[in-house]
Amino acid sequence: MNRAAEIVKGAPTADCRPWPRHILSIDQWAELAREPLMLLAAWADTGQVHALYRDGAAVLPVSIEPDAAFYPALSPFHPSAKLFERTIRDLWGHMAAGGDDGAWLDHGHWPHSRPLSIRPGPRPPTAEPPEFLPVEDDRLMQWPIGPVGPGIAEASHLRLTLDGSRIVRAESRLGYTHKGVLTLMRSKSPRIAARFAARLAGDATVAHSIAFARATEAASSVEAPPRASALRTLMLYLERIATNLDDLGVVAGMAGSAEAQGRCGVRQEYLRRGLAATFGHRLMMDVVVPGGVSADADAIGLSAMRQVLGGVQAEVPVLDVLFGTGTLAARLTGLGAGAAGDAPRRCQARLDAVYRDTESAIALLLDLPEGPLSVALPPESGEGIGWAPSARGDIWHWLRLDHGQIAAVFPCDPGWELWPLAEVVLAGQEAGDAALICASFGLPVSGMDL
């Protein structure tokens, strides 16, 4: 038995599927936080704070009941927890003792503070603009990027502290398009709430929909039919291909390679048109539903998709050369180096993923099973966790059902991990490279503006 299992041994469990949720004491919670586990997500409800860890191949959900609204912070041991803790503070009012107590989603404009707590508070004093860490040296200056900018990019604020042209510190702030999704999904049936999950992030609509559907199915003790599962997997491959091509095209354009940008854009557009013909929507939105899929794929579209994917497969070696040599490679080399590699390595990982997903999608197209597309969901109570791999990382959804209606829910987008990582990587870089480094991470925004 490993150390994490020893810590949670004997703790009461909640019937969460497919992984039971352990309800820990304050000491157990604090001790588990010190273990070398991967923190996947942290969230709360009115009475408890929850965390989701990966322990090797095992997934470990745990909970704690805050003591007078305080609980031991995870961020001193898991830096990615700081945004979760700030969100828990904003939405539920539980405070992370020893963590970052700054606001994240709450910009001071809500009618109530702690809107998801048992007793929401009065409207807080407005802080405009959002507060960032002060500059303590006269030689330093701050450069705000966003939240309003040219184009149609999602609203995010990156505040760079500069020493000349060198970045000393990077701070991010989101929440400018806060949607109130967690409240909107409550008291609704999973089939209706699935529409909100599908709209958390347009470039990961399938991944979020699958994670939500799997969480619902786990809580309801049902399984999607084989054809529905196969179509979900196919859509996931296709979505990741399109998103990775889009991210690569953005990086190429910012780095000055019109050829690489054009090649990525053309292949992505062909793919999007094929998706519209096959699934009825360029983003495949609302096709995945709890219990299966809402409609079958068009047979002619599936046949044409093989040709589209063949074109993508033939393009990858050309893009490999463009990103690996010449002026594009020279522009990217060494940018944003850190634990996740540098910009060229992140681009190469995307190219490799495009090739693998294309091969897998072509193979699946040749062997789609026949059969029903969905099963009915029973009006039962339960709790479940679902997962799906998106182009930018893993997506996790947790929910609790009360007689078939959603009592509580939390979706975790890869952005929760990527934004703190980008802040670390940007420190020490040149200010003129900040946008390109951020583009190499493909930083998502919408999926975190809950």
MIVOGU-754053 format. One line per field, with one value per residue (C-alpha): z, x, y. Coordinates in nm, 4 decimals. Layout:
N
c3 = Z | ... $
c1 = X | ... $
c2 = Y | ... $
***
This chain:
450
c3 = 0.0000 | -0.1017 | 0.1253 | -0.0253 | 0.0260 | 0.3851 | 0.4530 | 0.3257 | 0.4706 | 0.7144 | 0.6037 | 0.5342 | 0.1653 | -0.0496 | -0.3283 | -0.6151 | -0.9344 | -1.0821 | -0.7968 | -0.4371 | -0.2728 | 0.0621 | 0.3295 | 0.5194 | 0.8457 | 0.8409 | 0.9308 | 0.6577 | 0.4013 | 0.4926 | 0.4958 | 0.1577 | 0.0071 | 0.0858 | -0.1118 | -0.4668 | -0.6352 | -0.9409 | -0.8555 | -1.1292 | -0.9884 | -0.6741 | -0.6199 | -0.3514 | -0.2650 | 0.0196 | 0.2904 | 0.1588 | -0.0394 | -0.2857 | -0.4586 | -0.7336 | -0.7438 | -0.9723 | -0.7893 | -1.0644 | -1.2705 | -0.9930 | -0.9554 | -0.5978 | -0.5088 | -0.1538 | 0.0474 | 0.3667 | 0.5742 | 0.6345 | 0.9941 | 1.0343 | 0.6551 | 0.6483 | 0.5102 | 0.4654 | 0.1374 | -0.1342 | -0.3285 | -0.1127 | -0.2410 | -0.5722 | -0.7439 | -0.9914 | -0.6948 | -0.6478 | -0.9110 | -0.7766 | -0.4250 | -0.5425 | -0.7288 | -0.4251 | -0.2217 | -0.4790 | -0.5351 | -0.2077 | 0.0500 | 0.1809 | 0.2556 | 0.1924 | 0.5059 | 0.3918 | 0.0270 | -0.2117 | -0.0973 | -0.4040 | -0.6123 | -0.9464 | -1.0952 | -0.8696 | -1.0028 | -0.7600 | -0.9910 | -0.8761 | -0.6843 | -0.4049 | -0.2837 | -0.2360 | -0.4613 | -0.4237 | -0.0447 | 0.1931 | 0.2836 | 0.0035 | 0.1285 | 0.0281 | -0.2851 | -0.2158 | -0.2805 | -0.6470 | -0.7274 | -1.0703 | -1.2302 | -1.0752 | -0.8295 | -0.9188 | -0.7164 | -0.6772 | -0.8327 | -0.5526 | -0.7592 | -0.9504 | -1.2300 | -1.3034 | -1.5040 | -1.5683 | -1.9102 | -1.9171 | -2.2048 | -2.2267 | -2.1343 | -2.4320 | -2.7470 | -3.1257 | -3.2991 | -3.1395 | -2.8862 | -2.5548 | -2.2715 | -2.0527 | -1.8727 | -1.8605 | -1.6482 | -1.7166 | -1.4795 | -1.6834 | -1.6152 | -1.9437 | -2.2010 | -1.9718 | -1.7984 | -1.4224 | -1.3313 | -1.5148 | -1.3595 | -1.5249 | -1.4496 | -1.6055 | -1.5234 | -1.7568 | -1.9289 | -1.6191 | -1.7316 | -1.4075 | -1.5547 | -1.2220 | -1.1193 | -1.4617 | -1.4699 | -1.1259 | -1.0974 | -1.4637 | -1.6211 | -1.7570 | -2.1146 | -2.0772 | -1.8763 | -2.1453 | -2.3644 | -2.1085 | -2.0908 | -2.4704 | -2.4631 | -2.2017 | -2.4723 | -2.8441 | -2.9390 | -2.6849 | -2.7079 | -2.7765 | -2.4974 | -2.2414 | -2.3617 | -2.3320 | -1.9851 | -1.8695 | -2.0300 | -1.8712 | -1.5292 | -1.5720 | -1.6893 | -1.3972 | -1.1507 | -1.3185 | -1.3539 | -1.7294 | -2.0314 | -2.3760 | -2.6591 | -2.8582 | -3.1699 | -2.9635 | -2.7843 | -3.1164 | -3.2651 | -2.9535 | -2.9878 | -3.3573 | -3.2838 | -3.0128 | -3.2600 | -3.5183 | -3.2674 | -3.1432 | -3.4997 | -3.5815 | -3.2576 | -3.2924 | -3.6526 | -3.5397 | -3.2610 | -3.4980 | -3.7526 | -3.4907 | -3.3816 | -3.7416 | -3.8254 | -3.5212 | -3.6026 | -3.9581 | -4.1591 | -4.3957 | -4.5668 | -4.2495 | -4.1349 | -4.4713 | -4.4829 | -4.1315 | -4.2094 | -4.5347 | -4.3784 | -4.0789 | -4.3010 | -4.5095 | -4.1871 | -4.0419 | -4.3590 | -4.3392 | -3.9776 | -4.0714 | -4.3457 | -4.1243 | -3.7864 | -3.8727 | -3.7027 | -3.7667 | -3.3980 | -3.3529 | -3.0795 | -2.9018 | -3.0757 | -2.7599 | -2.4896 | -2.1635 | -2.2572 | -2.6064 | -2.9051 | -3.0263 | -3.3927 | -3.6224 | -3.8472 | -4.2143 | -4.4141 | -4.7145 | -4.4795 | -4.3107 | -4.6495 | -4.7494 | -4.4113 | -4.5009 | -4.7942 | -4.5760 | -4.3176 | -4.5891 | -4.6890 | -4.3284 | -4.3002 | -4.6154 | -4.4859 | -4.1556 | -4.3039 | -4.4828 | -4.1592 | -3.9790 | -4.2139 | -4.1879 | -3.8069 | -3.7738 | -4.0071 | -4.1508 | -4.0170 | -3.8338 | -3.6301 | -3.5654 | -3.4389 | -3.1990 | -3.0654 | -2.6946 | -2.6433 | -2.3266 | -2.2002 | -1.8843 | -1.7473 | -2.0502 | -2.2935 | -2.5236 | -2.8006 | -3.0718 | -2.8505 | -2.7832 | -3.1573 | -3.2339 | -2.9751 | -3.1538 | -3.4916 | -3.3518 | -3.1977 | -3.5319 | -3.7058 | -3.4349 | -3.4146 | -3.7935 | -3.8104 | -3.5303 | -3.6875 | -4.0259 | -3.8630 | -3.6657 | -3.9744 | -4.1298 | -3.8299 | -3.6817 | -3.5074 | -3.5806 | -3.3213 | -3.1111 | -3.0460 | -2.6870 | -2.3711 | -2.1319 | -1.8056 | -1.4898 | -1.2543 | -0.9749 | -0.7315 | -0.7547 | -0.7950 | -1.0811 | -1.2362 | -1.6098 | -1.8155 | -2.1732 | -2.3356 | -2.5257 | -2.7530 | -2.4653 | -2.1840 | -1.9786 | -1.8973 | -1.5821 | -1.4823 | -1.1466 | -1.0685 | -0.8149 | -0.9185 | -0.7009 | -0.8481 | -1.1983 | -1.1573 | -1.1158 | -0.7546 | -0.7962 | -1.0771 | -1.1561 | -1.4918 | -1.4959 | -1.8126 | -1.8935 | -1.8562 | -1.4762 | -1.5144 | -1.8231 | -1.7043 | -1.3873 | -1.5937 | -1.8529 | -1.5779 | -1.4572 | -1.8075 | -1.9055 | -1.6230 | -1.7647 | -2.1269 | -2.3554 | -2.3503 | -2.7295 | -2.7186 | -2.4643 | -2.7153 | -2.9130 | -2.5971 | -2.4846 | -2.8300 | -2.8050 | -2.4907 | -2.6606 | -2.3397 | -2.3112 | -2.1480 | -2.1876 | -2.0120 | -1.6918 | -1.6925 | -1.5106 $
c1 = 0.0000 | 0.1437 | 0.1541 | -0.1523 | -0.3602 | -0.2408 | -0.3471 | -0.7035 | -0.7405 | -1.0285 | -1.1724 | -1.5490 | -1.6372 | -1.9130 | -2.0581 | -1.8928 | -1.8421 | -1.6203 | -1.3896 | -1.5174 | -1.4671 | -1.2846 | -1.3959 | -1.0808 | -0.9982 | -0.8043 | -0.4831 | -0.5362 | -0.6087 | -0.2917 | -0.0791 | -0.2096 | -0.1286 | 0.2400 | 0.2527 | 0.3994 | 0.0601 | -0.0739 | -0.3542 | -0.6174 | -0.8839 | -1.0204 | -1.3694 | -1.6371 | -2.0029 | -2.1898 | -2.0523 | -1.7310 | -1.4151 | -1.3084 | -0.9830 | -0.9077 | -0.5624 | -0.3886 | -0.1775 | 0.0060 | -0.2708 | -0.5283 | -0.7659 | -0.8279 | -1.1186 | -1.1064 | -1.3096 | -1.2894 | -1.5416 | -1.3898 | -1.3372 | -1.5139 | -1.4966 | -1.1178 | -0.9339 | -0.5591 | -0.4348 | -0.3060 | -0.1168 | 0.2015 | 0.2545 | 0.0638 | 0.1116 | -0.1686 | -0.4118 | -0.3947 | -0.6574 | -0.8870 | -0.8531 | -0.9310 | -1.2377 | -1.3564 | -1.3241 | -1.5158 | -1.8028 | -1.8471 | -1.6666 | -1.4384 | -1.0941 | -0.7630 | -0.5523 | -0.1972 | -0.2962 | -0.3654 | -0.6765 | -0.7033 | -1.0199 | -1.0344 | -1.3840 | -1.5373 | -1.4442 | -1.6710 | -1.9710 | -2.1885 | -2.5096 | -2.3879 | -2.0562 | -2.0122 | -2.3155 | -2.3022 | -2.2692 | -2.5550 | -2.5747 | -2.4490 | -2.3036 | -2.3706 | -2.2223 | -1.8524 | -1.6797 | -1.5909 | -1.2216 | -1.1639 | -0.9334 | -0.8550 | -0.5699 | -0.2322 | 0.0870 | 0.2433 | 0.5733 | 0.8259 | 1.1203 | 1.1299 | 1.3234 | 1.0297 | 0.7174 | 0.3947 | 0.2546 | -0.1142 | -0.2198 | -0.6005 | -0.8708 | -0.9827 | -0.7774 | -0.7950 | -0.9754 | -1.2226 | -0.9955 | -1.1469 | -1.1205 | -0.8156 | -0.5747 | -0.2015 | -0.0060 | 0.3704 | 0.6180 | 0.9224 | 1.2820 | 1.3595 | 1.2411 | 1.2804 | 0.9768 | 1.0294 | 0.6815 | 0.3655 | 0.0177 | -0.3046 | -0.6671 | -0.9764 | -1.3460 | -1.4358 | -1.6986 | -1.8214 | -2.1234 | -2.2693 | -2.2644 | -2.2557 | -2.5829 | -2.7426 | -2.6804 | -2.8274 | -3.1845 | -3.1823 | -3.1892 | -2.8533 | -2.9828 | -3.0649 | -2.7515 | -2.5398 | -2.5981 | -2.4138 | -2.1261 | -2.0991 | -2.0607 | -1.7893 | -1.5204 | -1.5919 | -1.2617 | -1.3228 | -1.7001 | -1.6779 | -1.4281 | -1.6343 | -1.9523 | -1.7969 | -1.6551 | -1.9953 | -2.1774 | -1.9403 | -1.9864 | -2.3649 | -2.3528 | -2.1299 | -2.3677 | -2.6643 | -2.4939 | -2.5555 | -2.3275 | -2.3539 | -2.4139 | -2.1081 | -2.1887 | -2.2399 | -1.9083 | -1.7303 | -1.8796 | -1.7790 | -1.4219 | -1.4166 | -1.5449 | -1.2832 | -1.0059 | -1.1468 | -1.1861 | -0.8291 | -0.6963 | -0.8846 | -0.7830 | -0.4165 | -0.4109 | -0.5661 | -0.3085 | -0.0219 | -0.1543 | -0.1742 | 0.1851 | 0.3068 | 0.1307 | 0.2713 | 0.6180 | 0.5986 | 0.5501 | 0.2615 | 0.3148 | 0.2788 | -0.0145 | -0.1886 | -0.1353 | -0.2767 | -0.5707 | -0.6636 | -0.6579 | -0.8556 | -1.1194 | -1.1606 | -1.1989 | -1.4554 | -1.6624 | -1.6473 | -1.7619 | -2.0591 | -2.1560 | -2.1097 | -2.2408 | -2.4488 | -2.2219 | -1.8688 | -1.7837 | -2.0001 | -2.1869 | -2.4757 | -2.4084 | -2.2761 | -2.5436 | -2.5619 | -2.6565 | -2.5049 | -2.5301 | -2.8235 | -2.8060 | -2.6183 | -2.3380 | -2.4163 | -2.2943 | -2.1808 | -2.0029 | -1.8192 | -1.7005 | -1.5784 | -1.4066 | -1.1527 | -1.0374 | -1.0162 | -0.8085 | -0.5830 | -0.5062 | -0.4223 | -0.1986 | -0.0101 | 0.0367 | 0.2031 | 0.5495 | 0.5480 | 0.4583 | 0.7281 | 0.9863 | 0.8454 | 0.8375 | 1.1687 | 1.3905 | 1.4402 | 1.3189 | 1.0167 | 1.2304 | 1.4851 | 1.2127 | 1.0711 | 1.3866 | 1.4380 | 1.1131 | 0.9215 | 1.1451 | 1.0356 | 0.9100 | 0.6807 | 0.9708 | 1.0056 | 0.7813 | 0.9285 | 0.8747 | 0.5147 | 0.4570 | 0.6174 | 0.3947 | 0.0919 | 0.2137 | 0.2725 | -0.0762 | -0.2304 | -0.0639 | -0.1603 | -0.5196 | -0.5503 | -0.4308 | -0.6670 | -0.9633 | -0.9063 | -0.8864 | -1.2063 | -1.3915 | -1.3298 | -1.4684 | -1.7639 | -2.0042 | -2.3758 | -2.6488 | -2.8525 | -2.7336 | -2.8434 | -2.9985 | -3.2444 | -3.1199 | -3.2998 | -3.4320 | -3.1978 | -2.9593 | -2.5848 | -2.2442 | -1.9996 | -1.6726 | -1.6034 | -1.2903 | -1.1937 | -0.8592 | -0.8773 | -0.6136 | -0.4746 | -0.4985 | -0.7362 | -1.0878 | -1.2661 | -1.6307 | -1.7874 | -2.1575 | -2.4126 | -2.7646 | -3.0739 | -3.3523 | -3.2277 | -3.1684 | -2.8293 | -2.7710 | -2.4090 | -2.1529 | -1.7982 | -1.6129 | -1.2320 | -1.0701 | -0.6943 | -0.6604 | -0.6517 | -0.3092 | -0.1828 | -0.2232 | -0.0097 | 0.2466 | 0.2613 | 0.3125 | 0.6202 | 0.7584 | 0.7169 | 0.9420 | 1.2859 | 1.1661 | 1.1636 | 0.8420 | 0.8206 | 0.7994 | 0.5159 | 0.2316 | 0.4115 | 0.4935 | 0.1313 | 0.0196 | 0.2518 | 0.0614 | -0.2756 | -0.4075 | -0.7837 | -1.0060 | -1.3750 | -1.3647 | -1.2428 | -1.4893 | -1.7514 $
c2 = 0.0000 | 0.3391 | 0.6411 | 0.8144 | 0.5002 | 0.4796 | 0.8389 | 0.7896 | 0.4387 | 0.4271 | 0.7621 | 0.7638 | 0.7438 | 0.8852 | 0.6715 | 0.8565 | 0.6547 | 0.5258 | 0.6366 | 0.6572 | 0.9966 | 0.9962 | 1.2453 | 1.3440 | 1.5121 | 1.8375 | 1.6507 | 1.3909 | 1.6640 | 1.8538 | 1.5369 | 1.4206 | 1.7616 | 1.7041 | 1.3787 | 1.3811 | 1.3479 | 1.5299 | 1.7697 | 1.7497 | 1.9821 | 2.1458 | 2.2844 | 2.3097 | 2.2984 | 2.4621 | 2.2311 | 2.0758 | 2.1479 | 1.8780 | 1.7872 | 1.5385 | 1.3790 | 1.1338 | 0.8772 | 0.6913 | 0.5329 | 0.5760 | 0.8713 | 0.9836 | 1.2191 | 1.3594 | 1.6107 | 1.8127 | 2.0058 | 2.3530 | 2.4607 | 2.7978 | 2.8447 | 2.7762 | 2.4738 | 2.4025 | 2.5466 | 2.3152 | 2.5830 | 2.5754 | 2.2204 | 2.2338 | 2.5734 | 2.4992 | 2.5027 | 2.8790 | 2.9572 | 2.6860 | 2.8294 | 3.1812 | 3.0527 | 2.8565 | 3.1774 | 3.3818 | 3.1382 | 2.9486 | 3.1636 | 2.8865 | 3.0334 | 2.8538 | 2.9067 | 2.9775 | 3.0246 | 3.3136 | 3.5023 | 3.7268 | 3.7390 | 3.5595 | 3.5477 | 3.8135 | 4.1587 | 4.3396 | 4.3698 | 4.0800 | 4.1594 | 3.9297 | 3.7949 | 3.4185 | 3.3506 | 2.9693 | 2.9677 | 2.8924 | 3.2622 | 3.4894 | 3.8162 | 4.1767 | 4.3280 | 4.3959 | 4.7293 | 4.7620 | 4.7291 | 4.8801 | 4.7962 | 4.4544 | 4.4707 | 4.3214 | 4.3017 | 4.6484 | 4.7546 | 4.8050 | 4.9296 | 5.2581 | 5.0879 | 4.8578 | 4.9311 | 4.7427 | 4.6582 | 4.5574 | 4.3312 | 4.3078 | 4.2476 | 4.4591 | 4.4235 | 4.4039 | 4.1200 | 3.8804 | 3.7126 | 3.6047 | 3.8563 | 3.7974 | 4.0286 | 3.9603 | 4.2089 | 4.2062 | 4.3701 | 4.4749 | 4.5643 | 4.7317 | 4.4794 | 4.1765 | 4.0282 | 4.0124 | 3.8893 | 3.7851 | 3.7892 | 3.6823 | 3.7637 | 3.6092 | 3.6216 | 3.9096 | 3.6932 | 3.5101 | 3.3067 | 3.1719 | 2.8210 | 2.6383 | 2.8026 | 2.7690 | 2.3928 | 2.3265 | 2.1930 | 2.0920 | 1.7489 | 1.6277 | 1.6427 | 2.0136 | 2.0933 | 1.9286 | 2.2333 | 2.4479 | 2.1990 | 2.2067 | 2.5853 | 2.6110 | 2.6245 | 2.6240 | 2.4571 | 2.1777 | 2.1421 | 1.7682 | 1.7024 | 1.8960 | 1.7259 | 1.3803 | 1.4472 | 1.5752 | 1.2809 | 1.0281 | 1.1894 | 1.1718 | 0.8110 | 0.7134 | 0.8801 | 0.7077 | 0.3659 | 0.3482 | 0.3061 | 0.4603 | 0.2072 | 0.0886 | 0.2943 | 0.6070 | 0.5481 | 0.4974 | 0.8149 | 1.0098 | 0.8860 | 0.9764 | 1.3275 | 1.3676 | 1.2815 | 1.5230 | 1.8065 | 1.7674 | 1.7698 | 2.0904 | 2.2656 | 2.1701 | 2.2914 | 2.6192 | 2.6653 | 2.5833 | 2.8311 | 3.1072 | 3.0440 | 3.0348 | 3.3618 | 3.5407 | 3.4076 | 3.5416 | 3.2193 | 3.2860 | 2.9494 | 2.7417 | 2.9531 | 2.9102 | 2.5339 | 2.4910 | 2.7181 | 2.5422 | 2.1940 | 2.3112 | 2.4724 | 2.1559 | 1.9613 | 2.2033 | 2.1834 | 1.8044 | 1.8142 | 2.0314 | 1.7869 | 1.4809 | 1.5951 | 1.9026 | 2.1583 | 2.2842 | 2.2392 | 1.9244 | 2.1101 | 1.9302 | 1.5982 | 1.4304 | 1.3961 | 1.1996 | 0.8466 | 0.8542 | 1.0871 | 1.2950 | 1.1888 | 0.9553 | 1.0714 | 1.1266 | 0.8260 | 1.0327 | 1.2728 | 0.9857 | 0.8618 | 1.2088 | 1.2527 | 0.9829 | 1.1946 | 1.5063 | 1.3202 | 1.1822 | 1.5406 | 1.6302 | 1.3256 | 1.4231 | 1.7787 | 1.6870 | 1.6066 | 1.9426 | 2.1223 | 1.9238 | 2.0726 | 2.4255 | 2.4231 | 2.2393 | 2.4413 | 2.7889 | 3.1209 | 2.9791 | 2.7398 | 3.0135 | 3.2472 | 2.9883 | 2.8259 | 2.8840 | 3.0771 | 3.0025 | 2.7254 | 2.5531 | 2.2249 | 2.1926 | 2.2434 | 2.5427 | 2.6704 | 2.4405 | 2.1372 | 2.2355 | 2.2833 | 1.9489 | 1.7807 | 1.9269 | 1.8055 | 1.4577 | 1.4619 | 1.5631 | 1.2692 | 1.0171 | 1.1363 | 1.1336 | 0.7733 | 0.6717 | 0.8506 | 0.6865 | 0.3425 | 0.4046 | 0.5248 | 0.1826 | -0.0043 | 0.1835 | -0.0556 | -0.0538 | -0.0293 | 0.2147 | 0.5686 | 0.6328 | 0.4927 | 0.6513 | 0.7968 | 0.6801 | 0.9525 | 0.8458 | 1.0121 | 0.9623 | 1.1199 | 1.0742 | 1.1893 | 1.1936 | 1.2572 | 1.3347 | 1.4320 | 1.7611 | 1.9143 | 2.1217 | 1.8694 | 1.6589 | 1.7771 | 1.6585 | 1.6955 | 1.6144 | 1.6224 | 1.5137 | 1.4109 | 1.4361 | 1.2204 | 1.2838 | 1.6587 | 1.8228 | 1.9245 | 2.0373 | 2.0370 | 2.1449 | 2.1325 | 2.1539 | 2.2904 | 2.2534 | 2.6311 | 2.5947 | 2.4335 | 2.6180 | 2.9784 | 2.9397 | 2.7484 | 3.0266 | 3.2857 | 3.0957 | 3.0463 | 3.4136 | 3.5346 | 3.6144 | 3.6327 | 3.9359 | 4.1377 | 4.1292 | 3.7497 | 3.7310 | 3.6985 | 3.4273 | 3.2317 | 3.2489 | 3.1340 | 2.8319 | 2.7266 | 2.7814 | 2.9363 | 2.8728 | 3.1333 | 3.0548 | 2.7180 | 2.8873 | 3.1784 | 2.9777 $
***
